[in-house]
Amino acid sequence: MVGILFSRSKLSHLQKQVCSHIVQGIRKETSKIREEWESSLTGKTPTLSENSDQDAYCFELLSMVLALSGSGVGRTYLAQQYPLLQDLFSLLHTGTPRIQRQVISVLRRVLPEAKPQTLASILSVPNLPPSEYSIVSLASREDDNEVYDVNKPGILDVLLACIGKALTVQTKIKASGPQKGVTSMTLAECQLDSKSASSTGSRWWMRGKMDSAMANKIISLIQDMASGLLSETWATVTKAAVAEAILALTKLDENVRAPQTCVKTPTMWLSLSSLCVLDQDHVERLTSGQWVSSPNGQHGQPRPTCDNHDDGETQAIILCTECGNLCADCDRYLHLPRKNRNHQRQVFKEEEEAIKVDLHEGCGRTKLFWLMALADSRTLKAMVEFREGKQSTAKSGLGVCRFCGTSSNTGLLAIGNVCADTECQEYAKIACIKTLPCGHPCRGIKDEDPCLPCLHRCGKQETLKQDADDMCMICFTEALEAAPAIQLKCNHVFHSHCVRSVLSKRWVGPRITFGFSLCPICKATIDHPVLRDLLKPIQELFEDVRRKAMMRLEYEGLHKAEAITTPGARFYQDPAGFAMDRYAYYVCYKCNKAYYGGEARCEEQAGAVEEYDPQELVCGGCSDVSRAQVCPKHGTDFLEYKCRYCCSVAVFFCFGTTHFCNACHDDFQRITNIPKLELPRCPAGPRGKLMDGDECPLHVKHPPTGEEFALGCGVCRNAHTF
């Protein structure tokens, strides 16, 4: 097709006619799909599914466009078809997943040929973001009389919205009073103001939902645009557009900063989306490294440091007439005594206008005086913490809880730094009460030696990869400083109770897996002295499964399989990893030992087991209803049973009489009511279905389907299962 249409450097009249018909066809399909999408949002019609035939024609047209974009002359021609570009961005939000994938592929090829100014005109964007986007240059351009329009679209908003619609955002309010609640929401659940979310507004595509897989593709596209893989022109515009979306938070009027109002603004959601595509260049150029004293961009004095710290680095945000310049923590602790609570304190004006942008472990974060927002591009989770808004004078006479931030001058906070909340009191029981050399309180657990490094990154903390405001990447609901934390051997920090909870709950489902015992960030094995009581039995179970899996691998002659000996393969020179990935093991409810339950692919083909009774997971040795012969070499450790209803290795033992494989166990109500004479003969597949061929997949002779049968020692018989 490409060779016929674009074999020359220029298009003939006939070739242009063919392309024109394709573009017109896409325009009609786009209008039709948009109407169906609008109708589905109101609940009048169901959303089109992935396998729906209703999008087949549009999909084929886009396939032709993708083929046409394979040549240089084709890309140039398509980039000049402005209605087509407009339709592509519409389909990106309204189409089915397969149409969206096609659109992203086409955009990757066509955007390098399209000028940003042209695209801005197509998307009704009034102007492109300035190429110089540092915080200093922003201040030099600001007009005191200019009013920020929250509904003004940006050049990348149509792409950033795809990410925003896939985010799960948790919001919390950190202020005086008992406001500890955390609210979780998505963009679809959060009703934007009517002007922003109207069907005819400039941001109509802020409505609806987006699949997480599609959002990840958009993240990858924007990152490639910013890195210059599409073109240098787009790299400059993309970086500036991402910065513009983040800095937009600093322009919100004070009356829009209220939590209930702010979460309904497109500015908030687009800013969170931008944090998912943040890069190091943004961190260096967007953070207020020095205060800006005037709109003309002249630097004022360097930001003052805390007078109570000796490191000369901890930044001050409070000016006390008696104590001098103080950071937030020193202000809190120095004014706990009653005699100091009436000191006159004031927040630096420059601090109210400052912004800090960070990128930690792939998690983008921005901090303002009244808000902290962060988003993780890997999990598509975000957190927004609203703090007490603009204030000229710091509140005096208040004690502040070291965990939840609640402030009060009554109750326990009148004499200490932990409130009466049950959760905070539990944290206090295990929290370290020491003060670090830098002056900050230790945020670790008690009796730990050495203490957790200062989460405020005082001095040189080469091993610390996070700070106090980073979210715990396990719970993703509280900052690290909001509960006693521990630093694992891999140097990542998490809440102590979150790590213990993960290790206590172990794996999900009946099959033994050990992914839960790995660091959520770097996938190194979780290790810390305080966790040894939980880690010891997990390590013993791991060694037991590893030993049994390796023994089975060698008996089956697979210890030299290509997956292990081929350089570059997933399990190259890792036979243990290959064996544990290949074989499925379960924990016997009676003897608490790991036993073999078939190959892992059987469970994957049968589907995940949603509900199961752990008491029905019984090994062959503990469910020996047919009194099988004991292996003289391995005893009953590897005794296995055949599933009563198919030719698979049994995993479950139910009713005290019957062995089931995973698939038959899921369908036991139907399969146990089938008369024995109507059950399929060998070879019988899962769920009592007859298989093709004559050879039993277990490679053993056994009684007819419907009878209990012990396969014997699983290691010695060298069996092959599903």
Sequence and secondary structure as in RCSB ss.txt:
>XXXX:A:sequence
MVGILFSRSKLSHLQKQVCSHIVQGIRKETSKIREEWESSLTGKTPTLSENSDQDAYCFELLSMVLALSGSGVGR
TYLAQQYPLLQDLFSLLHTGTPRIQRQVISVLRRVLPEAKPQTLASILSVPNLPPSEYSIVSLASREDDNEVYDV
NKPGILDVLLACIGKALTVQTKIKASGPQKGVTSMTLAECQLDSKSASSTGSRWWMRGKMDSAMANKIISLIQDM
ASGLLSETWATVTKAAVAEAILALTKLDENVRAPQTCVKTPTMWLSLSSLCVLDQDHVERLTSGQWVSSPNGQHG
QPRPTCDNHDDGETQAIILCTECGNLCADCDRYLHLPRKNRNHQRQVFKEEEEAIKVDLHEGCGRTKLFWLMALA
DSRTLKAMVEFREGKQSTAKSGLGVCRFCGTSSNTGLLAIGNVCADTECQEYAKIACIKTLPCGHPCRGIKDEDP
CLPCLHRCGKQETLKQDADDMCMICFTEALEAAPAIQLKCNHVFHSHCVRSVLSKRWVGPRITFGFSLCPICKAT
IDHPVLRDLLKPIQELFEDVRRKAMMRLEYEGLHKAEAITTPGARFYQDPAGFAMDRYAYYVCYKCNKAYYGGEA
RCEEQAGAVEEYDPQELVCGGCSDVSRAQVCPKHGTDFLEYKCRYCCSVAVFFCFGTTHFCNACHDDFQRITNIP
KLELPRCPAGPRGKLMDGDECPLHVKHPPTGEEFALGCGVCRNAHTF
>XXXX:A:secstr
 HHHHSSSSS  HHHHHHHHHHHHHHHHHHHHHHHHHHHHHTTSS    TT GGGHHHHHHHHHHHHHTTSHHHH
HHHHT HHHHHHHHHHHHHS HHHHHHHHHHHHHHGGGS HHHHHHHTT S    S   HHHHHHH  TT    T
T   TTHHHHHHHHTT EEEEEEESSSS   EEEE TTTS   HHHH TTSTTGGGSS   HHHHHHHHHHHHHH
HHTSS HHHHHHHHHHHHHHHHGGGG  GGG SHHHHTTSHHHHHHHHHHTT  HHHHHHHS SS B STT  B 
S   B TT SSS SB  EEETTTEEE HHHHHHHT SGGGTT  EEE HHHHH  EEEEETTEEEEE SSEEEEE
ETTTTEEEEEEE    SB   S EE TTT  EESSGGGGTSSS S HHHHHHHHHB   B TTSSB  SBTT SS
    TT  S  TT    TTSB TTT SSBGGGS EEE TTS EEEHHHHHHHHHH  SSSS   GGGB TTT  B
   GGGHHHHHHHHHHHHHHHHHHHHHHHHTT TT HHHHSTTSTTTT HHHHHHHHEEEEE TTT  EEEEEEH
HHHHHH       GGG   TGGG TT    BTTTBTTTEEEB TTSSSB  EEETTTEEE HHHHHTHHHHTTS 
GGGS  SSEEGGGEE SSSS TT S    TTS  EEEETTTTT    
